[in-house]
Amino acid sequence: MNKTLTLIDNFWSEADRLQKFHYLDQDGEFCQCTTEKFIRRCKDSKEMRSFLMVGILIDQCIGFQVHDEFKLAFKYPGLHGHSIPDQHPPSWFADNFAMRDQVDWRSVKNMFEILITDTKSWLAKNYGHERVDELKKTLIYKIDMSFEKYPEGILLNHLVEKSI
């Protein structure tokens, strides 16, 4: 869990460093329109884009029954749509015109493997393997519903199948 917590800490350090630009609201959520500016100003934009895409995807797929406790362990930022208070899909980091060519899929793969390994371990330890199975199903559904079918959806679905 140390790698994931270090990545989360790195995110919040960057958020604190860039606080004057007001990218995050008081609840620790991005409006999708501020994400690219935030990523560009980060020390490692490739890693940050991958972290946000994968971390927000996992966070949005955790069941509501355990989400509050999950957020105590894994403090991922949120993402909502411009002027829409609901969750915005993490496919935003790959499928919008400003970011499409910015994604390093090797970095996404590495980030996914780190974050999902620690998430699986935490879920299994605290709630049992049934919750891990639920997470897998929810991830596949969310990927199928929000990411382009090729190449993003295929890669991410492959990572879920391989990792969980």
C-alpha positions in Angstrom: 0.0 0.0 0.0 3.0 2.3 0.4 3.3 2.9 -3.4 -0.3 4.0 -3.7 -0.2 6.2 -0.6 3.0 7.8 -1.9 1.3 8.6 -5.2 -1.7 10.0 -3.4 0.6 12.1 -1.2 2.4 13.3 -4.3 -0.9 14.4 -5.8 -1.9 16.4 -2.7 1.5 18.0 -2.5 1.1 19.2 -6.1 -2.4 20.3 -5.3 -1.1 22.3 -2.3 1.8 23.8 -4.4 -0.7 24.9 -7.1 -3.4 25.9 -4.7 -3.3 29.6 -5.8 -4.8 28.6 -9.1 -8.0 27.1 -7.5 -8.0 23.9 -9.5 -9.8 21.9 -6.8 -12.9 22.9 -4.9 -13.3 22.8 -1.1 -14.3 19.1 -1.3 -11.1 18.1 -3.1 -12.8 17.7 -6.5 -11.9 19.0 -9.9 -14.2 20.5 -12.4 -13.3 18.7 -15.6 -12.4 22.0 -17.3 -9.5 22.7 -14.9 -7.8 19.3 -15.1 -5.6 20.0 -18.1 -4.2 23.2 -16.7 -3.5 21.5 -13.4 -1.7 18.5 -15.2 0.4 20.8 -17.3 1.7 22.7 -14.2 2.6 19.5 -12.4 6.2 18.4 -12.1 5.5 15.1 -13.8 2.5 15.6 -16.1 2.6 12.1 -17.6 2.5 10.4 -14.2 -0.2 12.9 -12.9 -2.5 12.3 -15.9 -2.2 8.5 -15.4 -2.7 8.8 -11.6 -5.8 10.9 -12.0 -7.4 8.7 -14.7 -6.8 5.5 -12.9 -7.3 6.7 -9.3 -10.6 8.5 -10.1 -11.7 5.4 -12.1 -11.1 3.1 -9.1 -12.6 5.6 -6.6 -15.8 5.8 -8.7 -16.1 2.1 -8.8 -15.9 1.4 -5.1 -19.3 0.3 -3.8 -21.2 2.9 -1.8 -21.3 0.5 1.2 -17.6 0.8 1.8 -16.8 4.1 0.0 -16.6 6.2 3.1 -14.0 3.9 4.8 -12.2 3.6 1.5 -11.8 7.4 1.3 -10.2 7.3 4.7 -7.4 5.0 3.4 -7.3 6.3 -0.3 -7.9 10.0 -0.6 -8.3 10.3 -4.3 -9.6 13.6 -5.7 -13.1 13.7 -7.3 -14.1 14.8 -10.8 -17.3 16.5 -11.7 -18.6 17.9 -15.0 -18.6 21.6 -15.7 -21.7 23.0 -13.9 -22.9 19.5 -13.2 -22.4 18.3 -9.7 -22.4 14.6 -10.6 -19.3 12.5 -11.1 -17.7 13.0 -14.5 -16.2 9.9 -16.1 -12.4 9.5 -15.8 -12.4 8.8 -19.6 -12.2 12.6 -19.7 -8.4 12.3 -19.3 -8.1 10.3 -22.5 -11.1 11.0 -24.7 -11.4 14.7 -24.9 -9.8 16.7 -27.8 -7.3 18.5 -25.5 -5.9 15.4 -23.9 -6.2 12.6 -26.4 -2.6 12.7 -27.6 -1.2 13.4 -24.2 -1.9 9.9 -22.7 1.1 7.6 -22.2 -0.6 4.2 -22.1 2.5 2.5 -20.7 2.3 4.9 -17.8 -1.4 4.2 -17.4 -0.7 0.5 -17.4 2.0 0.9 -14.7 -0.2 3.2 -12.6 -3.2 0.8 -12.9 -1.1 -2.1 -11.7 0.1 -0.2 -8.6 -3.2 1.2 -7.6 -5.3 -1.9 -8.3 -3.0 -4.2 -6.4 -3.2 -2.0 -3.2 -7.0 -1.6 -3.6 -7.5 -5.3 -4.0 -5.5 -6.0 -0.9 -7.3 -3.5 1.1 -10.7 -4.7 0.0 -9.9 -8.3 0.5 -8.5 -7.7 4.0 -11.3 -5.4 5.2 -14.4 -6.8 3.3 -13.5 -10.1 1.7 -13.0 -11.3 -1.8 -16.7 -10.7 -2.7 -16.0 -6.9 -2.8 -13.0 -7.5 -5.0 -15.2 -9.4 -7.4 -17.8 -6.5 -7.3 -15.0 -4.0 -8.0 -13.9 -6.0 -11.1 -17.5 -6.1 -12.5 -18.0 -2.4 -11.8 -14.6 -1.5 -13.4 -15.4 -3.5 -16.6 -18.9 -1.9 -16.8 -17.6 1.7 -16.3 -14.8 1.2 -18.8 -17.2 -0.3 -21.4 -19.7 2.6 -20.8 -17.3 5.6 -20.8 -14.0 4.8 -22.6 -13.6 4.6 -26.3 -13.7 0.9 -27.4 -10.2 1.1 -29.0 -7.5 1.4 -27.8 -8.4 2.7 -24.3 -11.3 0.4 -23.5 -9.5 -2.7 -24.8 -6.3 -1.9 -22.8 -8.1 -1.1 -19.6 -10.4 -4.1 -19.8 -7.3 -6.3 -20.4 -5.6 -4.8 -17.3 -8.7 -5.4 -15.2 -9.0 -9.1 -16.4 -5.3 -9.6 -15.8 -5.0 -7.9 -12.4 -8.2 -8.9 -10.6 
